């Protein structure tokens, strides 16, 4: 009878098949980290308003000749910026308004940012995120209670991450992946939650040509003006309302 313990060939064949998926699932996130580090230093001087100002006439001419082609290129570049956490997301949003106008620009900005966010979310969840989620699920105490509370209020928490301006975009992409939130809820809250901010940045881009003509740089501090920040905080409060109601009902036993 064949002895399994004395069959090294079977061990060699099964060993790589068991171990290879273990490290392969970390490749996408590792690639994102490497590209992000390289891009931070190599591209920060190119993904800027100065570059947009220098090339605006060529971009507008290309848009007039091939609107669909430029839209596809713009979305692809914006997806890469978000997916690899490269510098220039704000510049890209303003560029969308400059090239395509308020409504089409907002649609392209939201579409590209959502696709890029989903890409980095899936990369993080496939690798480190899946291991962290399993550890949290198997843990006890405060961490387990926080995880349970998050999953019970996933949509509200994810909307808050998108609507509160102080949360960096890449953080709102990675944290949900590390705690194992639903992909469906992540896509939904991303696509809807970034609309207000995207609308503001796109509106800045609509008038950026006049800003360049004056020799100035677009002022992105507009996001912190009362007429902008207060409605965003109001939306954030609405997103948090279901959690507050649930907590109140839980304490009162209703």
Secondary structure per residue as TSV (DSSP state, phi and psi in degrees):
chain	resnum	aa	ss	phi	psi
A	1	X	-	360.0	140.0
A	2	X	-	-68.6	141.9
A	3	X	-	-103.1	115.0
A	4	X	G	-62.4	-33.4
A	5	X	G	-69.5	-22.9
A	6	X	G	-100.8	21.0
A	7	X	-	-114.0	78.5
A	8	X	H	-64.3	-27.5
A	9	X	H	-63.5	-40.7
A	10	X	H	-65.9	-35.6
A	11	X	H	-65.5	-40.2
A	12	X	H	-67.0	-35.8
A	13	X	H	-74.5	-36.1
A	14	X	H	-82.5	-27.9
A	15	X	H	-58.5	-55.8
A	16	X	H	-60.3	-35.5
A	17	X	H	-66.5	-27.9
A	18	X	H	-82.3	-37.7
A	19	X	H	-88.0	-28.6
A	20	X	H	-59.9	-46.1
A	21	X	H	-60.2	-28.1
A	22	X	H	-60.4	-43.1
A	23	X	H	-92.9	-25.3
A	24	X	H	-64.1	-33.3
A	25	X	T	-69.4	-14.6
A	26	X	T	-90.1	-9.0
A	27	X	H	-61.4	-47.3
A	28	X	H	-57.8	-46.0
A	29	X	H	-67.6	-38.8
A	30	X	H	-62.1	-41.0
A	31	X	H	-62.9	-41.5
A	32	X	H	-61.8	-44.7
A	33	X	H	-62.3	-43.8
A	34	X	H	-63.8	-47.8
A	35	X	H	-64.7	-38.4
A	36	X	H	-62.6	-43.0
A	37	X	H	-65.5	-44.1
A	38	X	H	-64.9	-45.7
A	39	X	H	-64.5	-32.7
A	40	X	H	-58.6	-37.7
A	41	X	H	-93.5	-34.2
A	42	X	H	-85.2	-26.8
A	43	X	S	-113.6	-6.4
A	44	X	T	-63.2	-26.2
A	45	X	T	-85.7	-10.5
A	46	X	T	-101.9	-37.7
A	47	X	S	-86.5	72.4
A	48	X	S	-141.4	168.2
A	49	X	H	-68.4	-28.5
A	50	X	H	-62.6	-42.6
A	51	X	H	-63.8	-41.0
A	52	X	H	-63.4	-43.3
A	53	X	H	-63.5	-39.3
A	54	X	H	-69.4	-28.1
A	55	X	H	-112.7	10.6
A	56	X	H	-64.6	-37.6
A	57	X	H	-65.9	-41.6
A	58	X	H	-66.0	-38.8
A	59	X	H	-65.8	-43.0
A	60	X	H	-66.0	-38.4
A	61	X	H	-64.7	-42.5
A	62	X	H	-65.2	-38.1
A	63	X	H	-62.5	-41.7
A	64	X	H	-65.5	-31.4
A	65	X	H	-85.8	-30.1
A	66	X	-	-151.1	76.6
A	67	X	H	-62.3	-48.1
A	68	X	H	-63.6	-40.6
A	69	X	H	-64.2	-44.0
A	70	X	H	-67.4	-37.8
A	71	X	H	-61.2	-42.6
A	72	X	H	-64.6	-42.3
A	73	X	H	-65.0	-43.4
A	74	X	H	-60.1	-48.3
A	75	X	H	-61.8	-42.6
A	76	X	H	-62.7	-43.3
A	77	X	H	-65.4	-42.6
A	78	X	H	-65.1	-40.4
A	79	X	H	-58.6	-44.7
A	80	X	H	-63.7	-40.0
A	81	X	H	-60.2	-45.1
A	82	X	H	-73.6	-46.3
A	83	X	H	-62.0	-35.3
A	84	X	T	-102.2	10.5
A	85	X	T	51.5	44.7
A	86	X	-	-82.7	156.9
A	87	X	S	-69.0	148.3
A	88	X	-	113.9	9.5
A	89	X	H	-63.9	-42.0
A	90	X	H	-64.8	-40.6
A	91	X	H	-61.9	-41.0
A	92	X	H	-63.8	-41.2
A	93	X	H	-63.2	-43.2
A	94	X	H	-65.0	-39.7
A	95	X	H	-61.3	-36.9
A	96	X	H	-59.1	-42.6
A	97	X	H	-68.2	-39.0
A	98	X	H	-63.1	-42.2
A	99	X	H	-84.6	-36.9
A	100	X	H	-119.7	-0.2
A	101	X	-	85.3	175.7
A	102	X	H	-65.9	-50.2
A	103	X	H	-77.8	-51.7
A	104	X	H	-64.3	-38.3
A	105	X	H	-62.6	-41.4
A	106	X	H	-64.2	-42.1
A	107	X	H	-61.2	-47.3
A	108	X	H	-64.4	-40.2
A	109	X	H	-63.5	-46.8
A	110	X	H	-65.7	-42.9
A	111	X	H	-60.5	-49.1
A	112	X	H	-66.4	-44.7
A	113	X	H	-64.5	-36.5
A	114	X	H	-67.3	-45.9
A	115	X	H	-61.5	-44.7
A	116	X	H	-63.4	-40.0
A	117	X	H	-64.7	-41.9
A	118	X	H	-65.0	-37.4
A	119	X	H	-61.8	-47.3
A	120	X	H	-71.8	-32.6
A	121	X	H	-61.4	-47.6
A	122	X	H	-66.7	-38.8
A	123	X	H	-62.6	-42.5
A	124	X	H	-70.9	-39.5
A	125	X	I	-70.7	-35.9
A	126	X	I	-65.2	-36.4
A	127	X	I	-95.4	-101.1
A	128	X	I	-62.7	-34.7
A	129	X	I	-61.3	-41.7
A	130	X	H	-64.4	-39.6
A	131	X	H	-67.6	-42.4
A	132	X	H	-64.5	-41.8
A	133	X	H	-61.4	-39.8
A	134	X	H	-66.3	-40.2
A	135	X	H	-65.8	-41.2
A	136	X	H	-64.0	-41.8
A	137	X	H	-63.1	-34.6
A	138	X	H	-86.6	-6.9
A	139	X	-	-82.7	173.5
A	140	X	-	-130.4	171.2
A	141	X	T	83.1	-146.9
A	142	X	H	-61.9	-43.9
A	143	X	H	-60.3	-44.0
A	144	X	H	-64.4	-40.4
A	145	X	H	-66.2	-40.5
A	146	X	H	-64.6	-41.7
A	147	X	H	-62.3	-43.8
A	148	X	H	-63.2	-43.1
A	149	X	H	-62.7	-38.7
A	150	X	H	-63.7	-46.1
A	151	X	H	-68.6	-28.2
A	152	X	H	-73.3	-20.1
A	153	X	T	-127.3	37.1
A	154	X	H	-54.2	-51.9
A	155	X	H	-63.4	-43.1
A	156	X	H	-63.0	-45.0
A	157	X	H	-64.9	-42.8
A	158	X	H	-66.4	-38.3
A	159	X	H	-63.0	-40.8
A	160	X	H	-60.8	-41.9
A	161	X	H	-60.1	-33.4
A	162	X	H	-83.0	-33.4
A	163	X	H	-88.7	-27.6
A	164	X	S	-78.8	116.0
A	165	X	T	-63.4	-20.8
A	166	X	T	-77.9	-11.0
A	167	X	S	-85.8	115.5
A	168	X	-	-59.3	146.1
A	169	X	H	-61.0	-41.6
A	170	X	H	-68.1	-29.8
A	171	X	H	-66.1	-42.5
A	172	X	H	-68.1	-15.2
A	173	X	H	-88.4	-37.7
A	174	X	H	-85.3	-44.5
A	175	X	H	-57.4	-46.5
A	176	X	H	-59.7	-34.9
A	177	X	H	-67.0	-36.0
A	178	X	H	-74.4	-20.7
A	179	X	T	-106.6	4.1
A	180	X	T	77.0	39.7
A	181	X	-	-75.8	165.1
A	182	X	-	-68.7	135.4
A	183	X	H	-61.0	-42.0
A	184	X	H	-59.6	-46.5
A	185	X	H	-66.7	-36.1
A	186	X	H	-63.0	-46.8
A	187	X	H	-63.5	-45.2
A	188	X	H	-61.2	-49.8
A	189	X	H	-71.4	-29.2
A	190	X	H	-69.1	-51.3
A	191	X	H	-60.6	-37.6
A	192	X	H	-88.3	-36.9
A	193	X	H	-70.3	-25.7
A	194	X	T	-90.2	-4.8
A	195	X	H	-59.3	-48.2
A	196	X	H	-59.0	-47.5
A	197	X	H	-63.9	-41.3
A	198	X	H	-61.9	-38.3
A	199	X	H	-62.7	-41.9
A	200	X	H	-64.2	-50.0
A	201	X	H	-64.1	-38.7
A	202	X	H	-64.9	-38.8
A	203	X	H	-64.1	-34.0
A	204	X	H	-62.0	-41.3
A	205	X	H	-65.6	-29.0
A	206	X	H	-60.0	-36.4
A	207	X	T	-103.7	14.8
A	208	X	H	-71.0	-24.8
A	209	X	H	-60.7	-42.1
A	210	X	H	-66.5	-34.4
A	211	X	H	-64.0	-43.7
A	212	X	H	-64.5	-37.3
A	213	X	H	-62.7	-28.3
A	214	X	T	-86.9	0.2
A	215	X	T	75.2	23.6
A	216	X	-	-109.5	172.3
A	217	X	-	-110.1	140.1
A	218	X	-	-53.1	138.9
A	219	X	-	-96.2	103.6
A	220	X	G	-86.4	2.3
A	221	X	G	-70.4	-4.7
A	222	X	G	-54.9	-31.4
A	223	X	G	-59.7	-24.2
A	224	X	G	-98.3	4.0
A	225	X	S	-69.3	145.5
A	226	X	H	-53.5	-39.1
A	227	X	H	-68.6	-14.1
A	228	X	H	-105.1	-49.6
A	229	X	H	-68.8	-34.6
A	230	X	H	-65.8	-45.5
A	231	X	H	-61.5	-36.6
A	232	X	H	-63.5	-43.0
A	233	X	H	-66.6	-32.5
A	234	X	H	-64.6	-41.8
A	235	X	H	-64.9	-38.4
A	236	X	H	-63.1	-39.4
A	237	X	H	-64.4	-39.0
A	238	X	H	-64.3	-38.5
A	239	X	H	-65.0	-34.0
A	240	X	H	-81.9	-15.7
A	241	X	H	-57.5	-44.8
A	242	X	H	-58.4	-36.9
A	243	X	H	-66.6	-40.1
A	244	X	H	-64.6	-45.2
A	245	X	H	-61.8	-43.5
A	246	X	H	-63.3	-40.9
A	247	X	H	-65.8	-42.1
A	248	X	H	-63.9	-43.7
A	249	X	H	-64.2	-37.7
A	250	X	H	-64.4	-40.0
A	251	X	H	-71.7	-33.8
A	252	X	H	-87.5	-8.6
A	253	X	T	76.4	17.3
A	254	X	-	-77.2	360.0
